[in-house]
């Protein structure tokens, strides 16, 4: 599935997303994204204190939904 937002991200070589960027893509709050991360339902990369969601995980979520 090709989504314009993901196509743009690929064109810009954007590989990691902040939870605050993912929330509007899913039409949910940032707090809900963090809850899903805490429950292990969204795979993240931690860089020191920063939490980032890899592009392939964003694609999975937008195509398959949260499992």
NORMOKA-V636015 format. One record per residue. N is the residue number from 1. RES is the residue in one small letter. PHI is phi in whole degrees, -180 to 180 (999 if undefined). OMEGA is omega in whole degrees, -180 to 180 (none if undefined). D_LAST is the distance of its C-alpha to the last C-alpha in Angstrom with 1 decimal. Layout:
N	RES	PHI	OMEGA	D_LAST
N	RES	PHI	OMEGA	D_LAST
//
This chain:
1	x	999	-179	17.8
2	x	-108	178	20.3
3	x	-110	-178	20.1
4	x	-53	-180	23.3
5	x	-63	179	21.9
6	x	-72	176	20.4
7	x	-61	178	23.6
8	x	-64	179	25.5
9	x	-61	179	23.6
10	x	-63	180	24.3
11	x	-62	180	27.9
12	x	-91	-177	28.3
13	x	58	179	26.8
14	x	-83	-176	24.3
15	x	-108	-177	21.9
16	x	-130	-180	20.4
17	x	-121	173	19.4
18	x	-75	176	20.0
19	x	-54	179	17.4
20	x	-66	176	20.1
21	x	-80	-178	20.0
22	x	-73	-176	16.2
23	x	-55	180	16.4
24	x	-66	177	18.8
25	x	-63	-178	16.9
26	x	-99	-178	14.0
27	x	59	176	16.7
28	x	-133	-180	15.7
29	x	-81	176	17.9
30	x	-63	179	18.2
31	x	-61	179	18.0
32	x	-66	177	14.5
33	x	-59	179	13.4
34	x	-64	176	15.3
35	x	-63	179	13.7
36	x	-65	177	10.1
37	x	-64	180	12.1
38	x	-61	180	14.0
39	x	-80	179	11.1
40	x	81	-178	10.1
41	x	-90	172	6.7
42	x	-125	180	8.9
43	x	-78	-179	11.5
44	x	-130	172	15.0
45	x	-116	179	18.6
46	x	-105	179	21.1
47	x	-119	-172	24.6
48	x	60	178	26.9
49	x	-95	-179	25.6
50	x	-81	177	23.8
51	x	-114	180	20.0
52	x	-132	179	18.9
53	x	-107	-180	15.8
54	x	-65	-179	16.7
55	x	-55	-179	17.1
56	x	-64	177	15.0
57	x	-72	176	11.9
58	x	-61	178	13.0
59	x	-60	180	13.4
60	x	-61	-179	10.0
61	x	-62	-177	8.5
62	x	-73	180	11.4
63	x	-95	-176	11.3
64	x	-101	-174	7.9
65	x	87	179	6.3
66	x	-85	-180	3.8
67	x	-95	none	0.0
//
